[in-house]
Amino acid sequence: MGFAAKFEDRLMDIADFVDNNVYLSSIKGAFTDYVPFIIVGSFGTLLSSLISSTTTGLAQWIPALANLAPAFSAMSFAAISCMTIPIIFLIALHLAKAKKMQPFITAILCVISYLCMVPNVVTVTIEEAAGSTSGLGSGVLGAQGLFIGMLVAVLITNLFQKLTSIEKIKIKMPDSVPQGIAVSFNILIPVFIIIVISAVFGTVFQILTGSYINEFIYNVVQAPLSAVVQTTPGIVIMAIVCQLFWFLGIHGGLVVEPIRSPLSAAALAANIAAVEAGLEATQPLTRGLWTVFVVVGGAGLTLSLIFAILLFSKRQDHRAIAKLSLLPGICGIGEPMVFGLPLVLNPTFAIPFILNSGIAAAIALGAIQIGFISCSTVDAPFGLPLFINAALSYGWKGAIVQLVILIVGTLTYIPFVLMSNRMAQKEAEKKEA
C-alpha cells in the first residue's frame, strides 16, 4: 500500500504540474485550438483521392473533376504544410493571456521573430542549373519547424514581457494621444530590440554551425524524439501512461497532449507529403491512430467493457450504467463509464482499464507492420461513430482492425466482469447473514 500510495501521489504531482504549468498549458491549448484545421486539411488528401484522382476518384468518369486537384492540394498545404506559423501564433496568444500581456501584439511579434531566424531564400535546381529566390520552404512553414517554433514562442514572449516592464525604454506619449497609438509607441523599442536580436541570432547561428536554427533543432531534437515515440514500444507506453492518469480520475489525454500533439501533427504532415510525392506513409502515430484505435469506444476501451457487462454481468447497477453509456461509447465517449461505474480507482477493473489501450495500440501497429493497413493521412474527427471513423482514416480494412481490437478488449474484460459478479454475490450473502 505504501508503494501504491507513493506512486499515485507522483502521478497526481505530474498531472498538477501539467495543468498548472503555463507553458505546457499554452502548448496544449494551441494544439487543441488548431485540431479542426488539421482535420480539415487532412481531408484535402481524401477528397483528392475520391474526387479529382483519375485512378481512384470520380474523375475516372467525369474528367473535368481532375481540375479540382489544385483546390484539394491547397487545403492540405494551407492547413497542414504551413501549420508552424499558426501554432506559434496560438502558443504566444495563450501564453500572453496567461501572463496578462497584449496577446495579439505578442503573437505577431513571435511569428516575425521566428521568420527572422529561419532561411527566407529557396534554392531551386532545374536541369543541373541552380537558382535561388525569396521564399519560405517546407522546413520553415511545415512540421519540421514545429519544435523551434514552439521554443521561439515561449522565449520571445518572456523576453517581450521583461522588456516591456522596463520604463526607461518606453516612449511616453501625451495623454491627448489616442490609447492605441500610445501603446504602439510604448512597445516600439522592445519590438525593435527583439526583432534585431532574432535576425542577428539567426544569421550568426547559421554562420557558426552551417545550418539554420530550424534545421539544427529538427535534426538534434525533433527527429530523434519522433523516431523514439513512433516505435511500437513508444506508442504503447504512451497509451498506458495515459490510462494511469485516467485511473486516478485525471483526463489522461490532456496530460500527454503537449507531447503527443506536436509529434502526431508532424507525423500527419510527413505522411501527406510522402503520399503526394508518390511514396509510402511511414509515421504511425497520428491523431487518427489514437482516435480510431488506441481509444476506440473511449479511453481504456470502455466500449468493450460495456459489451462484456451486457453479455455477462449479473449486476443490475452495472448493466444500467452500461446501457446508458452504449451510445456515447459508440461515438468514442467513455466518460459515462469512467465516472459512472466508476472505473476511477476501481481495483476490480484496474488491470484491463490501464492496459487495454496499450494492447489496442499494439494490435493497430501490428496491422500496419504487416501491411494490412497503411499509416494514416486523414485525421477522422473525434465523435464520429464506430467503423465510420476507421473507414475515413484507414479504409474498410481499418474497420476490421477496429473490430478485432474491440473483440480482444471485450475478452480481456470478461474475466473481471465475472469476478465482479462473484464479489457482488459475496457482499449480498454477507448482508443476508
Sequence and secondary structure as in RCSB ss.txt:
>XXXX:A:sequence
MGFAAKFEDRLMDIADFVDNNVYLSSIKGAFTDYVPFIIVGSFGTLLSSLISSTTTGLAQWIPALANLAPAFSAM
SFAAISCMTIPIIFLIALHLAKAKKMQPFITAILCVISYLCMVPNVVTVTIEEAAGSTSGLGSGVLGAQGLFIGM
LVAVLITNLFQKLTSIEKIKIKMPDSVPQGIAVSFNILIPVFIIIVISAVFGTVFQILTGSYINEFIYNVVQAPL
SAVVQTTPGIVIMAIVCQLFWFLGIHGGLVVEPIRSPLSAAALAANIAAVEAGLEATQPLTRGLWTVFVVVGGAG
LTLSLIFAILLFSKRQDHRAIAKLSLLPGICGIGEPMVFGLPLVLNPTFAIPFILNSGIAAAIALGAIQIGFISC
STVDAPFGLPLFINAALSYGWKGAIVQLVILIVGTLTYIPFVLMSNRMAQKEAEKKEA
>XXXX:A:secstr
 HHHHHHHHHHHHHHHHHHH HHHHHHHHHHHHHHHHHHHHHHHHHHIIIII TTTSGGGT GGGGGGHHHHHHH
HIIIIITTHHHHHHHHHHHHHHHTTS HHHHHHHHHHHHHHHS  EEEEEETTEEEEEE   HHHHSGGGHHHHH
HHHHHHHHHHHHHHT GGG     TTS HHHHHHHHTHHHHHHHHHHHHHHHHHHHHHHSS HHHHHIIIIIHHH
HHHHTSHHHHHHHHHHHHHHHHTTS HHHHHHHHHHHHHHHHHHHHHHHHHTT        HHHIIIIITTTSTT
THHHHHHHHHHH   HHHHHHHHHHHHHHHTT  HHHHHHTT TT TTTHHHHHHHHHHHHHHHHHHHHTTSS  
 SS   TT  TTHHHHHHH HHHHHHHHHHHHHHHHHHHHHHHHHHHHHHHHHHHHH 
